[in-house]
Amino acid sequence: MSEQEQEVGTRWLAQAGLRPTRQRVTLASLLVGDGQDRHVTAESLFEAAKGQGEAVSLATVYNTLRAFCDAGLLQEVTVDGSKSYFDTNTHDHPHFFWEDDSKLTDAPSEQLVIAQLPDAPDGAEIASVDVVIRLRRKS
């Protein structure tokens, strides 16, 4: 990992007021160091860190991803109620979930039209709307 990628990761943490520990900088650099948005699972980020020779546990990756979400740096997208993906693009946008590859990608926001949402039940308000469009390859 380059020094520039580490600097980008450190700045990303600073904008959210997070302390730049070695593990946080490493994971932040893997997530945003090259300036590209990405969707990761805790397991894929753990493997990427191991591939860089970083000594970090899977539990630390999970805890760090949770801290990044709590700080507003990542958006968590849950598929099937069990698999979580973490998205560096925190703006509201839809996703494609590729069932054959278990891969999450951005879907074009400008093509999505939601005409009306149902009223929230009494005493509740809509916090967010997640749109995940499931795809499978044609046979």
Contacts in CASP RR format, 6 or more apart in sequence:
PFRMAT RR
TARGET T0000
AUTHOR 0000-0000-0000
METHOD contacts of the structure
MODEL  1
MSEQEQEVGTRWLAQAGLRPTRQRVTLASLLVGDGQDRHVTAESLFEAAK
GQGEAVSLATVYNTLRAFCDAGLLQEVTVDGSKSYFDTNTHDHPHFFWED
DSKLTDAPSEQLVIAQLPDAPDGAEIASVDVVIRLRRKS
1 26 0 8 1.000
1 29 0 8 1.000
1 30 0 8 1.000
1 52 0 8 1.000
4 33 0 8 1.000
5 29 0 8 1.000
5 33 0 8 1.000
5 34 0 8 1.000
6 25 0 8 1.000
6 29 0 8 1.000
6 33 0 8 1.000
8 29 0 8 1.000
8 32 0 8 1.000
8 33 0 8 1.000
8 34 0 8 1.000
8 35 0 8 1.000
9 25 0 8 1.000
9 28 0 8 1.000
9 29 0 8 1.000
9 31 0 8 1.000
9 32 0 8 1.000
9 33 0 8 1.000
10 20 0 8 1.000
10 25 0 8 1.000
10 28 0 8 1.000
10 29 0 8 1.000
12 28 0 8 1.000
12 31 0 8 1.000
12 32 0 8 1.000
12 33 0 8 1.000
12 73 0 8 1.000
13 19 0 8 1.000
13 20 0 8 1.000
13 24 0 8 1.000
13 25 0 8 1.000
13 28 0 8 1.000
13 73 0 8 1.000
14 20 0 8 1.000
16 68 0 8 1.000
16 71 0 8 1.000
16 72 0 8 1.000
16 73 0 8 1.000
17 71 0 8 1.000
18 24 0 8 1.000
18 67 0 8 1.000
18 68 0 8 1.000
18 71 0 8 1.000
18 73 0 8 1.000
23 54 0 8 1.000
23 56 0 8 1.000
23 60 0 8 1.000
23 64 0 8 1.000
24 64 0 8 1.000
24 67 0 8 1.000
26 49 0 8 1.000
26 52 0 8 1.000
26 54 0 8 1.000
26 56 0 8 1.000
27 45 0 8 1.000
27 49 0 8 1.000
27 56 0 8 1.000
27 61 0 8 1.000
27 64 0 8 1.000
27 65 0 8 1.000
27 68 0 8 1.000
28 68 0 8 1.000
28 73 0 8 1.000
30 45 0 8 1.000
30 48 0 8 1.000
30 49 0 8 1.000
30 52 0 8 1.000
31 38 0 8 1.000
31 40 0 8 1.000
31 45 0 8 1.000
31 68 0 8 1.000
31 74 0 8 1.000
31 86 0 8 1.000
31 88 0 8 1.000
32 88 0 8 1.000
37 87 0 8 1.000
37 88 0 8 1.000
37 89 0 8 1.000
37 106 0 8 1.000
38 87 0 8 1.000
38 88 0 8 1.000
39 77 0 8 1.000
39 85 0 8 1.000
39 86 0 8 1.000
39 87 0 8 1.000
39 88 0 8 1.000
39 95 0 8 1.000
39 103 0 8 1.000
39 104 0 8 1.000
39 105 0 8 1.000
39 106 0 8 1.000
40 48 0 8 1.000
40 85 0 8 1.000
40 86 0 8 1.000
41 83 0 8 1.000
41 84 0 8 1.000
41 85 0 8 1.000
41 86 0 8 1.000
42 58 0 8 1.000
42 61 0 8 1.000
42 62 0 8 1.000
42 65 0 8 1.000
42 84 0 8 1.000
42 86 0 8 1.000
43 58 0 8 1.000
45 61 0 8 1.000
45 65 0 8 1.000
45 86 0 8 1.000
46 56 0 8 1.000
46 58 0 8 1.000
46 61 0 8 1.000
49 56 0 8 1.000
49 61 0 8 1.000
50 56 0 8 1.000
65 74 0 8 1.000
65 76 0 8 1.000
65 86 0 8 1.000
68 74 0 8 1.000
68 86 0 8 1.000
69 75 0 8 1.000
69 76 0 8 1.000
69 86 0 8 1.000
72 90 0 8 1.000
73 88 0 8 1.000
73 90 0 8 1.000
74 86 0 8 1.000
74 87 0 8 1.000
74 88 0 8 1.000
74 90 0 8 1.000
75 86 0 8 1.000
75 87 0 8 1.000
75 89 0 8 1.000
75 90 0 8 1.000
76 84 0 8 1.000
76 85 0 8 1.000
76 86 0 8 1.000
76 87 0 8 1.000
77 84 0 8 1.000
77 85 0 8 1.000
77 86 0 8 1.000
77 87 0 8 1.000
77 95 0 8 1.000
77 104 0 8 1.000
77 130 0 8 1.000
77 132 0 8 1.000
78 84 0 8 1.000
78 85 0 8 1.000
78 130 0 8 1.000
79 85 0 8 1.000
79 97 0 8 1.000
79 104 0 8 1.000
79 132 0 8 1.000
83 102 0 8 1.000
85 104 0 8 1.000
87 95 0 8 1.000
87 104 0 8 1.000
89 106 0 8 1.000
92 109 0 8 1.000
92 128 0 8 1.000
92 129 0 8 1.000
93 106 0 8 1.000
93 107 0 8 1.000
93 109 0 8 1.000
94 106 0 8 1.000
94 107 0 8 1.000
94 108 0 8 1.000
94 109 0 8 1.000
94 112 0 8 1.000
94 131 0 8 1.000
94 132 0 8 1.000
94 133 0 8 1.000
95 104 0 8 1.000
95 105 0 8 1.000
95 106 0 8 1.000
95 107 0 8 1.000
95 130 0 8 1.000
95 131 0 8 1.000
95 132 0 8 1.000
95 133 0 8 1.000
96 104 0 8 1.000
96 105 0 8 1.000
96 106 0 8 1.000
96 107 0 8 1.000
96 132 0 8 1.000
96 133 0 8 1.000
96 134 0 8 1.000
96 135 0 8 1.000
97 103 0 8 1.000
97 104 0 8 1.000
97 132 0 8 1.000
97 133 0 8 1.000
97 134 0 8 1.000
97 135 0 8 1.000
98 104 0 8 1.000
98 105 0 8 1.000
98 135 0 8 1.000
98 136 0 8 1.000
99 134 0 8 1.000
99 135 0 8 1.000
99 136 0 8 1.000
100 136 0 8 1.000
100 137 0 8 1.000
104 132 0 8 1.000
107 131 0 8 1.000
107 133 0 8 1.000
112 131 0 8 1.000
114 129 0 8 1.000
114 131 0 8 1.000
117 126 0 8 1.000
117 129 0 8 1.000
120 126 0 8 1.000
END
